[in-house]
Amino acid sequence: MEATAAALPWLNIDGLHRTILDDLLVQFQNGDLSEVEIDHLNRAWQSARTLAAFGRRVDRLNSRYVLPTLSNGNVSLLANAGLP
């Protein structure tokens, strides 16, 4: 059964992504992944090379402009992207 926003407790972004991934795995009947594989898949995007590149680009922008902080990510996501 698909989770709705009203039924969910507070979750950090990793927990929310995991809830969505679990729903997708059921929807597409992909039950042959182990718990370790599912956890790895859920967190794989955090180590994407684009996060480091994004951090460098923000640094370049920040050298010329005042940038406000606006993020729906958690602290580990921001740290992995090289953001303060």
C-alpha positions in Angstrom: 0.0 0.0 0.0 1.4 3.4 -1.0 2.2 5.7 1.9 0.5 9.1 2.0 1.9 12.3 3.4 -0.8 12.3 6.1 0.1 8.8 7.2 3.8 9.3 7.4 5.7 10.3 10.6 8.5 12.8 10.3 11.3 11.4 8.2 14.7 12.7 7.2 15.3 12.8 3.5 17.0 9.4 3.5 14.0 7.8 5.3 11.6 9.5 2.8 13.6 8.2 -0.1 13.6 4.7 1.3 9.8 4.8 1.8 9.4 5.8 -1.8 11.9 3.2 -3.0 10.1 0.5 -1.0 6.8 1.5 -2.6 8.4 1.4 -6.1 9.9 -2.0 -5.5 6.5 -3.4 -4.6 4.8 -1.6 -7.5 7.3 -3.0 -10.1 7.5 -6.4 -8.3 11.2 -6.3 -7.8 11.5 -8.4 -4.7 14.7 -10.2 -5.5 17.0 -7.5 -4.1 18.6 -8.1 -0.7 18.3 -5.6 2.2 21.9 -4.6 1.6 21.3 -4.0 -2.1 18.2 -1.9 -1.4 20.1 0.2 1.2 22.9 0.7 -1.2 20.5 1.7 -4.0 18.7 4.1 -1.6 22.0 5.9 -0.8 23.8 5.6 -4.1 22.7 9.1 -5.3 24.5 10.7 -2.3 27.9 9.7 -3.6 27.2 10.9 -7.1 30.1 12.9 -8.6 27.6 15.7 -9.4 27.4 16.6 -5.7 31.1 17.5 -5.5 30.8 19.4 -8.8 27.7 21.2 -7.4 29.7 22.2 -4.3 32.5 23.7 -6.4 30.0 25.7 -8.5 28.3 27.0 -5.4 31.7 28.2 -4.1 32.3 30.0 -7.4 28.9 31.7 -7.2 29.5 32.5 -3.5 32.7 34.4 -4.4 30.7 36.9 -6.4 27.2 36.8 -4.9 25.6 36.5 -1.5 23.8 33.1 -1.5 21.0 32.3 0.9 20.7 28.8 2.3 17.6 26.9 1.1 17.7 23.2 1.2 15.3 20.3 1.8 18.4 18.0 2.3 19.7 16.8 5.6 23.1 17.7 7.1 24.9 14.6 5.7 23.6 15.5 2.2 24.9 19.1 2.4 28.2 17.9 3.8 28.6 15.3 1.0 28.0 18.1 -1.5 30.8 20.2 0.2 28.3 22.8 1.4 28.6 24.7 4.7 
